[in-house]
Amino acid sequence: MLEGKLFHKRVQTLINYWKNNQEEFGNADSLLFVTGTSDDEISYQKTISLQIWLLGYEFPETLVLITMDKVYFVTSQKKGKILETLDIKSDKQIPFEVFKRTKDSAYNAEQFKKLLECIAKSQNGKTVGIIQKDNFEGKFIKEWKEALESYPTKFEFTDIAVGLSSAMAPKDEEEIRNIKMAAKLTSIMMKNYFTEEMTSIIDEEKQIKHEKFTENVENALDESMRSKLKFPSDASIDLADWCYPPIIQSGGVYDLKPSAVSNNDYLHADTIICSLGVRYKSYCTNISRTFLIDPKKSKEKNYIFLVQLQNYLIDHIRDGIICKDLYQLAKSYIQKKRPDLDKYFLKNIGFVTGIEFRESAYIIKNKNTRELKAGMIINLVLGLHNIEDPTATNEKNKVYSLLLSDTIRITHDMAVVLTDAKKDFAEISFFFQTDEPQDKKEVKVTKDSRSSRDVSPKVKTAIISAKTRGEENDEMTADQRRRLHQQQLAAQKQSEGLSRFSGGKGASQTQVKTIFKRVESYRKESQLPKQIRSLQIVVDERNESIILPIYGFAVPFHISTIKNISKNDEGEFIYLRFNFITPGQTTGKKDETMPFEDTSATFIRGISYRSAEHGRFTEIYKSIVELKKNVAKREAERKEMADLVEQDKLIEIRARRPPRLGEVFSRPALEGKRLPGDIEIHTNGIRYQGQIRSDQKIDLLFSNIKHLIFQPCDNELIVIIHVHLKNPIMIGKKKTKDVQFYREVTDASYDETGNRRRRYNYGDEDELAAEQEERLHRAKLNKEFQSFAEKIQEMSNGIVEVDIPYRRVGFYGVPHRQLVLLQPTTECLVHLTDPPYLVITLSEIEIAHLERVQFGLKNFDLVFVFKDFQRAPIHINTIPMAQLDNVKEWLDSMDIAFFEGPVNLNWSAIMKTINENPAAFFEDGGWKFLSIDTDDEDDSEEEEEESEYELSEEDEYSSSESDYSSDESSSSSSSGSEEESEESGEDWDELERKAEHDDQKRKRKEEASSNKRRRS
């Protein structure tokens, strides 16, 4: 069935453009498009492109006539029935009529005659617009030409290719969605297949011809390669195809035209150019990359300049820029920066693409005056052709070319690059020569801004450490490559830390100074309560003050100045002692000293009162304790709300019904009875609306969404859309940074047909049918929620991106108090199934530390230290030792530097030391103290420096651990006991120490009891 609404919308778009731009259509009175028999080969003909644009499919042997007020079709009976489904019964519908052909030639001639009469009646009825370059053959074309020649009125024909290209060039939302998917597949084929295969071939010195390599790449775009290449889960590979056969070139013979083909020469390890283009649902994309093997400095300089040129042009691509102006920008940049490369530069730098791979009317060259508009998709192609290298000794290396192209979307604000494959010099250059110095062999890895989006491990560089290549292949295991990569990451972290904190930079971010808070009980004496006349202790709850009689004067003290109060009964008297906060004292567990305006002033440290009135002093004691508790509670609430940011108002869509996902529950839940609600997507955010009360709603703005995660219901009881916020919001009386929308999977004990519990046990067939029902229901839920999450991404205009957890890469651990499955996504590590949730943003991680990694233990722990050193490290405990290699591989693939050690460290003391002087920390080696692979000499030299990071005693560790607990753990542990929090930090060594202590204690008791018996 065809999409009727889309057809009528696009036909109206074409007619409107035709009305407003008559000259581009040669002042045609009607537009005629005729196709013959289908051709299986890849061919880009504008008539077929129009059919796909309007109908979504190619219709062979079909005639389409478009007039200003109606559309006519002439086709077969079967295709005619399909075209009749375009009737949407709406006022916005463009009238259309279908003439169905049969096997009767006379009847078919009559149908053609009716159509010719319609042409004659359209406007002046003289000029017919056609695509002159499109030539079709077949019986249908022959009968049409005979009918046209026999018709008494002779028509004039004019070419409308340019006008049609201009009308179809700006893409609507559906087209952009298809192009984005095509761009993803193109990038995946370049990153996950070609790059990996090419480096393997070069490294292992295999021989392969360009044509054979092209064939391998072409065959890799297949459903069977989905898991290996990590195709998007929502991509239907059956709908993907190549725009052209992949182009692979090397060995000094280069053709940078889009029509180039791979020759039959062997792949040569020097300069390798690859161009790939995947089309999805007929929409094309393109990408080209140049890979350099052992490049010289001159080649490196030329390539880096080409990347700089592309970045410069992307910054200047805007809605309304003229094609020739864009080309002139490139030429002027080259002439200003590198005039020596001007003669090698290409004659054009790209073209508009879409259903047709290359729109000839929109080639970006010096003489094209056409305007590039928002919504158009261009392929920006930059190249330097046949640069000579006189210093090359190999004949195939004396001439090389450089090519760099990407698919780019034009918007009103800035250009958006759709093809995501790394192009920095460090990512596309590989060094394999063994006779160069060590500093030339290693390629410095620079982390691309999108490198965290690749979950699978990537081989960043090719490094030769052995004398022969065969020895290298034998010795370079996966663990060795990981260790080498980790050494590079550690060095990178060290250099980043030195540059970040050198000269005191960044110190202000890590050192948080407590601010003196001035308190005032009373502004004037008349505000004091009347009870002071009796010179008794007065508790003024309204002003949060205690008034104490001292030497005949009533002296007020604010409750915040009192550290604690104690009550003692001694005979017939009762004593009350007030202890005040004074300079040098610590407050709370964090060993923080209170700030004072003038520390040299005279302070009262304590004062005691005695009375025989037990009842009155007991009442005063209870009142003060209660007042201090209430003030502390209010202060805690104030600090809790300190990071709340006032959000903008949600701009609702009122002209039409917003996209909606119904019957979902929210967590945290709205007040009242647990009932489902609806999620709606509006202009600048999403709204969750309860079904009972209109005032029960949750508004989440796109600007405040940090992560949008869709978790399917595979192996789960619920399907989830999880929103992790940048700044917390209030839902009811709770502050939260995580909002979740979910729907439960139907219980298998229910019959979906009648919604009643099954009373009987059925046979195997019924059980199989129920399982099949559940699988279908789960698939439906996943599709519904994923499409809605993608709709949120689309309507946010790139502000929000959907992330999906990779369950197969997940591992079990204890981030809070129970063992849960932790699943990596492309940007996070998450646990979303049950609260408390865990969402760790990988880009915010400084380093990871694996603790309790030693032989004989069944579990290990994982600690994440953040780039913001004031933020508490997050601990994930009790990870099964069987998962160790998987966790290491995942961390390495995410470019996260990690270390490992045999014991748990006191991270509270470590972070306190770092925050005191981060510059000195990195000058002394930074995170090097965590490494267990240092030499003996280094150990002896750094023994004193590392001593401050030794493991502390149990009581010291447990208190510091609670101080540096994360936001999530602090909120969840407030209701728990202190004993549980202490036990959560115990490891096997501590438990053994306790057991030994208990044995000794028991032994001493037995000896004491035996001594008593002897005396008796």
N, C-alpha and C positions, 0 to 999 in steps of 0.2 A: 504494500500500500504506500502511495506517495504522500509526501508532506504538503497538504493543500495550502496551509497558511503560509509556509515558506515560499511556495510557488507564486501565490498572488502578491506577496510582499515584494519579491524580486522583480516580477513582471512590472509592477507599478513603479519600482525604482528605475527600471530600464526606460519605460515610457516617459517618465518625468525628465530624465536626463536627455532623452531624444527631443522632447518638446523644447527644452532650454538650450540645446546645442544642435540646431538643425544643420549647420554647416559641417560639423564633424560626421554627420550621417549623409552627406551629399544631397541634402534637401529631399530625402526619400519620402515617398507617400506611404510606403509600407516596408516591412522588414521580412525577408524570406530566407529560411534556412532549410536546406534539403540534405539528407544523408542517405547513403547507399548501403551496401553490405558492410558488415563490421570487419575490422582488421585487428588481429590479436597482437600485432607488434605495437610497441610504444610509439605513439604518434600524437603530436599536439596540433590538432586542428580546431580552429575557433568555433566551428559549428558544433562539434562534439562538446567542447568546453561549455558552450551556451546551454546545451541540453543537460549536462551535469549540474550546472549552476542553477537552472530553473527546476529540474525534475529530480536531481540526485542520482540519475542513472543515464547511461547511453541508450538511445533508442534508434537502432539501425532501421533503414528503409522507412523513414518518417519525415514528413514535411511539416514545418512550423511556420505559420504566417502570423505576424504581429502587426496590428493596426493601432491607431490611437485609442480605440475604444473596445477592441475585442481581439481574442487570440483564436486561431484555427489550427486544427491538426488533421493531417491525412496519414493514416497508418492502417495496420492490419486489425482484424477483429479482436485478437487476443490483447494486443497492446492498447487498443481502443478502450477495452473494458478497464484496463489499469489506469488510463488517463482520465476516465470518468470519475475516479475517486478523488480528483482535484476539487470536486464540488464540495464546498464547506458550508453552504447555506448561510452566507453572511453578507451584510451590506457592503463590506470592504472587498468583496470578491470581484475580480475582473471577469467579465463574461467570456466564455469560451465555448467552442463547438468542435466536435470530433466527427470527421468523415471516415467511415470504416470501409476498407477495401475487402474484396472477396477474390475468388479465383476467376470470376467472370471479367474479361478484359473490357467489355462494353460498359459494364457497371462501374468499373474503376475509372474509365475515361470520363464518365458522367460526374464522378466525384471530383476529378481534377478540374472539370469545366466549372463546377460550382465554386471551387476555390478561386479560379481565375476571375470569375465574376466578382467575388469579394475584393480581389486586388484592384479591379477596375473601379469599384465604388469607393475605395479608401482615398480620402482627400481628393487630389487632382487625378489620381488613378493613372499616372504616367510613369513615374520613377519608382523603381523597386530596388531596395537596398539588399545587397548580397555580400558574401565573403568570396571574393574572386579567386583567392589562392586555394580554396578548398575544392578539390576535385574528387568526386565519388563515382563508382561504377556499379553496375548491376541492373537487374530487370526493372526495379522501381525507378531508377534514374532515366532509363530509356523510355519508359511509358510517360514519365513527366515531360521529358523533352518533346515527345511527339504531341502531347496535349498542348504544350506551349506554342509549338509551331503551327498547329492547326487552329489556334484561337485567332479570331479576326483582328483583335486589338493587339498592336505591337507595343511592348513596353521597353523603356530605357532602364538599364541596369547600372547601378553605381556601387562602388566598394565602401562598406561601412565598418571595416575592420578596426580603424582607429577609434571611431565613436564607441564601438562595442567594448574595446579594451578599456577606454576611459570610464565607461559605466560600470564595468565589472571589477576595476582595480581596487577601490576601497572595500575592505572586507567587513562583513557583519560579525556578530558574536559567534554564531555557529561556525563560520569559516575560520575565524581566529582560533577557536577551540581545536579544530582539526589540524590547523597548521602547527599549533603548539605541540600536539601529539606527534606529528611528523618530525618536528625539530628534536623532540626527546629521543625518538628512535634513531634519527640520524646521528645524534651525539653519542648515543650508546654504542652504535656500530663503530664509530670512530674510536671511542675510549676503550670499550670493553672487548672489542674484537680486533680491529686492525692494529692498534698500537701494541697490544699484547702479543699478537702473532708476529708482527714485524720485528719487535725487539727479540723475541725468541729465535726467529730465523737468523737474524744477524749475529746474535750471541753464540748460537750453536753452529755458525758457518754453514748453514744449509743452502742448497741451490734451489731456487724456484723462479720460474718465469713470471713476468708481469701478467700475462694472460691467465695463467693458472691461479695466481694469487687473486686476481680479479674474480675468477670463478668461485674460489673458496669464500670470498667476502660476500658475493652475491647469494650463495647457498646458505649463508649463516642467518639471513633474515627469514627465520622459519620458527614455527611454534615449538619445535623440539628443542630450540636453543633458549627458551624463555628463562628457565631457572639459571642457566649458566651465564647469560648475558644480562640478567636482571631487567627484563623488559617491564614497563609499568603494568601493574595488575589490571588496570582498566583499558589496556590496549588490546584490540583484536588484531592479531598479526595477519589474519586472513584478509583484512582490509588494507594492509600495507603492501607496497610494491616499490621497486626502484624507479626513480625518475629517469635514470640512464644507467648503463652498466658502470660500476665503479671504475675510476681512472687511477691507475698507479704508474708512476714514472720515476725513473732514476737513470744513472749512468750517462749523463751529459746530453740526453735527447729529451727535450721538454716541449710540450705544446700546452699553453695556458688558456686556450679557447674552451668554451663549454662543450664544443663538439668533439673534443679530443678523445682518443681511445687508447687503451693500454696496448703496447707493442709486445713482441714475442722475445724481447731481450731478458736476460737474467737480472734479478734484483741486485743492485749494486750498493754497497754500504758507503754512501757518501752523502748525497742530498736526495731524499726520497719525498716525493709529492703525492699526496692522496686526496682525491675529491670524491665525496659521497653525497648522494641525494636520495632521501626516502620520501615517498608521497603516501599520505594517509587519507583515505576516502577521496582520492584523486587530487589532493592539495599537496603541492611540492615544497620542499625545502632543500637547502644545499649547504655543504661545509667543505672547506679545503684546509689542509694543514701541511706544513713542510717540516720534515724531521731531519735533523742534522747529526751525522755520525762523525765524531772526532773533528769538529769544525775548527777552522782557523779563526784568528781574531778578526780579520777583515769580514769574513762571512758572518760571524757573530754580530759584529757592528751593523751590518746591513740588515740582518733579520730583526734586531732590536729596533732599528729605525722603522721598519715596516709595521711592527706592532704599535709603535708610537703614532705613526700616521693613521692607522685604523682608529685608535682611541681619539685622536684629534677630529677625525671626520664624524665619528659617532656622536661626539659632543655638539656638532654643528648641524646634525640632521634634525630638521623640524618640519612641522606642517607648513606647506607653502614654499619650500625651497625649490628652486629651478634645477633641473638636471645638470645643465651646463655650469651653473654656479657651484654645484657640489664638486664637479670635476675640476673646475678652476681652483677651488680651495685646495684640492689635493696637489695640483701642479704647483701652485704658489708656495705651498708648504715644502715641497721637495726642492724647488729652486732656491728657497731661503735657507733650508737646513743642509741639504745634500745635493747640490747641483750636479755632482758627478754621476748621480743615479738617474737623472732626468731622461737620458736616452734609452734606458732600459724599462721605463715605466709603460704600462699598458695604455692602449688607445681608448678604452672605456673601462669603467670601474664598477660595473654591475648593471642590474636591471630589476624591474618589478616582476614578481613571481606570484603564482597562485595555482589555479587549475592548469594553466599553461606554464610550463617551466620558465619560459623566457618571453616576456611581452615585448615584441619588437618596437612598439610605439613608445616604450619607456626605458630605453637603454640610456644609462648615465654616461654621456659623452659630451664632447666640447660643443656640438652644434644643436643639441636637443633642448628646445625651449619649453618643454612640457613641465608641469608643476607636480611635485610629489605631495600628496595629501595624507592627512591622518587616516589611519586604517589600512593604508597600503603596506604590503610586505615586499621588501627589497632584498636582493642578494648582493651584498657589498663585496666586490672582488678586487683585491689589491695584489699586484704582482710585479716582480722585476724579472725580465726575460733575458736569458742567455748572457749572464754576466761572466766575463772572462777572468780566469785566475792564472796568470802567467807563472806563478810559483809552483803549480801542481806538477808532480812527476808522472802521475797516472794519466793517460790520455782521456779517460772517462771523467776525470775530475777537473779538466781545464775549462769547462763551461758548466755553469749551474744556474738554476732559476729558483726564485722564491715566490710562493703563492700563499695567500691568506684570505679566506672568504668566510662570511657568516650570514645567516638569515636574520634580518632585522625588521622589527615592527615600528612603523612611524606613528607617533602620537602627537597630541597638541603640545606636550611639555618636553619630553625627551625620548630619544630612541631607545628601544628595548631589544637587547640581543637575545634571540630565542635559542640559538644553537650553543650548547654549553659543553665545550671541550677546551682543555687547557692549551694556551698558546704562548705562555711566557717561555723565554729562552731556556730556563732551567728545566722546564717540563718537556721540551721537545728535542733537547740535545742529549746525546749519549756518547760516552767516552769508553773506547775499548782498547786503545793502543797500550802496549805493555812496556814500551821503551821510554815513556815520558816520566818525569818526576812525579812523586806521590801527590803533590798539590794540584797537578794537572789531571790526575786520573779521577779524582773524586768530584762529582758534580754536586754542587750545593743545592739542596732541596729548598725551594721557597714555597710555602703553603699558599695555595690559591684560596680566594675568598669562598669558593664553593667546595673546597676539598672535603669538608665534613659531611657533604651530602652523599659521598660514596661510601657505602657500608662495607663492600668487599675490599680486601687489601689490594693495593696497587704496587707494582714494582716501579719506584720513582726513578731509579738510576741504574745504570749498568756499571759496575765497578770491578776492576780486575785487581786482585790481590795476590794471585799466584803467578808463577813464571810461565806456565803454559795454560792454554785455554781448557784442555782436558782436565788438568788438575783443578782448575777453578770450578768446573761443573761438578766434580766429585765432592769437593770440600764445601761448597757454598750451599749449606742446607737452609731450610726455611727459618730455623732458629738463628742461624748466623746472620741471615739477611735482616731479621727482625732486630737483633742486637746492634747491627751496624746502623740501621735506621734510627734506633733509639739513641745511639751515641750522637747522631746528627741532631736529633730533636733536643737532647739535653744541652748540646752546645748552643743551639738556637735559643733555648730558654735562658741560658746564662747570658748571652749577648743582649737579648731583649731586656732582661732584668737590669743589666748594667746601664743600658741606654735609657731605661725608664726612670731609674733612680739616681743617675749621675748628676752631681751638682745640686742635690736636694730636690730634683724634680720628682714629683709624685709622692713626696713625703707627707704633704698635707692631706693626701687622700688616705693614707694609712694611719695617721696619728689623729685620733679624735680626742679633743680636750674637753673635759667637763667644765661647764659654765656655771659661775656663781649665780645662784638664784636668790634674789632678795625677797624676804617674806616680811609681812607687816600685819600684826594682830589688830592694832587700833591706831587710827590717825590722830585722835585727840583724847584727852583724859575723860571727857564727858561720855565717851562711848563705852567705858568700862561698866560692867554690870554692877547693880546696887549691892550685891552680896559681899563686895570687897570690904564694906565698912566694918564687918565683924572680924576682919583679918583672918579669914579661914581659906583653906584651899578651895578654889572654885574651878570647875570644869565648864568652860564656855564652848559648847559644841557648835554653836552658830558661827563663831569666829575661829574655830579650830585652835583654841588656845587654852593653856593652863595658867591660872593666876596663883602665884605662890606668895605667902607673906614672908618678907625678909627684913628683919630689923625694923618692924613697924610700918613697912611699905608694901603695897600690893604690886608685885612685879609680874607682868605677863610674859609667858614663854609660848611661842608657837609650837604646835605639836611636832613639827618637822625637826625642831632642835633637840628633841628628847630622843636619846638612843634607846633606852628601855627603862622600865620601872619594876621594882621588886617589893614584895610585901613579906614581912617576917613577924611572927608572934613570939614574944618573949615574956612569959609570965602574964601579968595583968596589963601589959602594954603591947601595942602594935606599932611597927615601924614601916614607914614608906620611904624608899630611897629612889631618887630621880637621878639617872645618869644621862649627862648631856653629850652631844657630839662636839668634839674639840679637834683642833688641828693635830694631824699625825695619826689619828685613829682611822681604822678601816671600817667600811660599812658594807655588809653583805658578804657573799661568797667570792666576789670577783676581786677582792683586795683593792678596791678603789677607794682613794681618800677623798673626802668631801672638800670641795673648793671653798675658800674663805676670802672675803674681801681684804681683810688685814690680819694676817697670821700672827703679827707681833702684839696684837691686842690682848687684854686680860680676859680669860674665859673661866666659867664655872664648870668644873668637870662633874661634880656630883653634890647633891644636897639631900639630907635626911630629915624626916619629921617623926615625932613620937606622940602617941595619943592613947588615952585609955578607952576611947570610943571605938571599939572594934567594928561595930556595924557601919559607922560613918566612913572609916578608912577603907573598909572592904568595898563599900559602894563607890567611893572615889577611885579605887584601884580598877574596879570593873569598868567604870565609865571611861577612864583614860585608855585602858587596853582596847575597848570597843572603838573609841574615837581614833586611835592610832591605826587600828585595822581598817576602818572605813576610809581614812585618808590614804593609806597605802593602796587600797583597792582602787580608789579614784585615780591615783597617780599611775597605777599600772594600766588602767583603762586609757588614760591620756596618752601614755607611751605607745600603747597598742594601736591607737588611732593616728599616731603621729605621721605615719607614712601614707595615709589616705590622701588621694589626689581627687579634687573635684572634677568630675567628668563633664564634657559637653553634653548637650541634650541630643537625644536620638532624633534624626530627621526622618520622619515617616514618609513612606510612599503612599500617596492618597489618590493619584490619578488612576491607578490600577491595583489589582490585588497583588500584594507582594508574594514572592516564593515562600512556601510554607511546608513544614514537616510536622504532622500531627501525631497525637497520641504518644507523647514522649514524657518521661519523668525527668526531674532535675535533681542534682545533688550539688550543694546543699538544697534541701527541699524547702518549698515555700511554707509559710505558717498555715496551720489548719490541717484538715484531713488530707491524706496522701491521695492526690488525684493527678491524672496526666494533664499536660498542656500542649501548646503549639509553639514552634519556633518560626519566626518570620525574619526574612532578610530585608532590611531597609537601606536607605541611601548611604548612611555612614556607620552602620552596625547591625547587630541582630537583637531580637527581642524574644524572650520566652514569656508567654502569656498564659496564666492559669485559666482554666475553663469555667470556674465558678465566679470569682470576683475579678473585676476589671483592674482593680488597684494592685493585684498580685502579679508582678512582672519583674523580669530581670533584663536590664539593658546592658549590652556589651558592645562597646565601640570598636571599630576596626583598628583605630589608632592605639588602643590599649591591649590588643591581643598580641601576645608574644608567640604563642604556639597554638596551632589548631590541629588536633590529632584525631584521626579516625581509626578506631580499633574495631575490626570485624568480630563477629560472634563465633568464629571458628574456634572450637574447643573452649568456648566461654558460654555463660548463661545470658549475657547481655551484649548488645551492640552499642557502641559508644561514640559520641562526638565530644571530645574533651577540649576545653578552652583554658589555656594557662595564660594568665594576665601579666602585664608589665607592672601595674600598680594594683594593690588590693582594692576591693569594693566591699560594701556592706550589703549582706543579704539577710534581712530581718535584723537580728542583733549580733550576727556573726560577721567577722571580717574574713575574707577568703581571697586567695589568688587563683584558685582552681574552681571552675564551674563545669559541670558535666551534664550532658543530656543523653539519656539512654532509653532503650526499650528492651523488655525482657523477651527472651525466646520462649515460645509456647511450650508449656510443660507437656511432656510425652504422656502423662496420665490423663490428659484431656483429649476428647474427640473434637476436632475443630469444626465438624459439621453441625454438632448440636450443642457444643460448649458444656457438655456434661461429663462427669467422670465415668470411665469405663467400669462396668460392674463385673465383667467376665474376662477371663484370660483367653485370648484367641490363639490360633495356631501360628506356625512359622510364617505363613503367607501374610497374615495380618501384621505381624511384627515387622516383616520386611517392608510392607507398604507404609507402615507408620514411620520407619526409619527414612524411607524415600521422601515421605511428606515433610519430615523435619529438615532434611537436607535442602529440599526446595525452598522451604520457608526461610532457612538461614541464608541461602543465596539471595533470596528476594530482599531480606532485611539489609544485607550487606550492600547490595546494589542501591537500595533506596537511600541509605544513610551516606554512602560514599558520594553519590551524585549530588546530594544536598550539600555536603562539605565542599565539593568542587564548585558548586554554585556560589557558596560563600567566598571562596577564593576568587572566583571570576568577578563578582560584584564589588569586591574590595579593591579592584584595579591594581593588583600586585602587592598590596600591603600585607595580606595574609596568604600563607601557603599551607596546603594540606600536607600533613605528615602521617605516615602509617608505620606502626611497629613491625619489626621483623621478628616474628616469634621463633623462627628456627635458629636465630642467633642469640636468643635469650638465655638467661641463666638464673638460678635460684639464689636468693640471699635474704638477709634480714635487715632492711633499712630502718625499721621501727621496732616492732615487737613480735612480728610473726614472719615465718618463712613465706616468701612470695616470689612470683616469676617476674624478673626484671627484663624488659624488652628494649633493645636499642631501636631508635628511629634514625633518620638521616641527620637530625639536629639534636636529639635528646637521648637520655636514658629514662625510661618511664615505667611506672607501675600504676595502672588506672582502674583495675577491676574493683578493688575495695579501698575505702578510706582507712587510714590516711594515705593520700596519693604521694607519688614521688615523680617529680619532673626536674631533671638535671640538664641544663643547657650545656652542650659539649663545648661550645665556643667560649664559655666563661671559665673553663677548667684550666688551671695552671699546670698541675701535674697530678698523677695518680700514684698511690703507694699500696703495694700488695704486702699485707702483714701476715705473720704466722705461716710463712712459706718454708716448711721444713719437712724432712722425711719423717713419716710415721703419723702425721696429723691428717685427719680426714677432711678438715675444713680450713679455709683461709679467709682473711678479711680484706676489704678494699676501701681505701680512703681517698676521697677527692678533695684536693686543695684548690681553691678558686683564685682567680687573678686579683679579685678584691680581697686583700689579706685580712680585712676587718670581718669578712664573712666567715662563719664557722665552717670548718671542714665537715663533709658528710661521710659517715661511716656506714658501710654495708658489710654486715658480719655473716659468718657461717655460710660462706659459699663453698659448695662441694669441691674438693681438690681435683676431681675429674674434669671440672670446668676450667682449670687454670690456663691451659693452652688456648682454649677458645676465648677467654677473657683477654689474654695477652694479644692474641691475633686481632681481636676487635679494637682494642685500645691503639694498637699500632696502625691499623687501617684508618683510624680517625685522626692520626697525627697527634696523639696524646702521649706525651713523655711519661713513662712510668718507671718506678723502681720497686724493688722487693726486699724484704727483710724477714728474719726469723721470729721477731717479737713485735708486740704492739708498742707503739710510741705514745708519749704524752704530748698530744698535739696542742693542748692548751698552752703548755710551757713553750713549745716550739713557735707557735704563732705569736705569742706575747714577745718573745725574743726578736722575731723578724720585724714586728711592727714597731719596736723601739728604735731600730735603725736598719731599714731595708737596704740602704746603700751599702752599709758595712757587711750585711749578710751576703750580698752578691759579690762583693769584692773578696770575701773570704772563701769563695767557691760556690755559693748558692746551694742548690739542691744536691751538690756532689756528695754531701755527708750521708745521703740515703743509699748511695750505690754500695753494693757488696763486692764489686769487682775491682777495687783499687789495689795497687801494689803494696807490698810490705813497707817500702820506704815511705810511701804516701801516708800509710796508716800510722807509722811512728811519728811523722812530722805533724800530723793533724790530730793526734790523740787528745791534746788539750782542747782544741777547738770543738771536737765532737763530744767532749764530756758533758757539755751543757744540754745535749739532746738525749741523755741516757734515760732509760725507763725509770719512772719514779715508783714510790711505794703505792700499795693498793688504795689507801685512803686518799692520798694526794691525787692519784690518777682519777678516782671516781668523782671527786669534787670538781676537778678541772674539766672532766668530761661533761658533767652536767652544765658547767658554765658555758662551754663552747658548743652546746647542742644546737642543732639547726632549728629554724622556725617551725618546721613541721613537728619535730620531735618534742620541742618545748611545749607546743600547744597540746600534743597528745599525752605528754607525761605529767601535766599539771594535775590530772585526776588520779594518777598512780602514786604508789608509796615510794619512799626513798630507797627502801630495801631492794625493790625491783630494779631501779635505775642503777644501783651499785652492782647487782648481780649480772646485769647485761654486759658489763665491761670486763668480766672475769674470763681469763683464758685457762688453759690446762696447767700451766706453771703455777698460777696462783692457787688453783684448786688443789694441786699436789702439796703446795706449801701449807695450806690450811689443814689438809688431812694429816700431814706429818706433825703439825702443832697439836692437833687433837689427840693423836696417838701418844705424844709425850705427856700431855696433860693427864690422860687416862692412866698412864704408867705411874706417874707421880702419886695419883690418888690410891692406886693399888698398893704401892710401897708404904704410903702413910697408914693405910688401914691394917696392913700386916704388922707394922711396928706397934700399933695400938694393941693388937692381939698378944704380942710378945710381952708387953708391959703388964697386961692384965693377967 
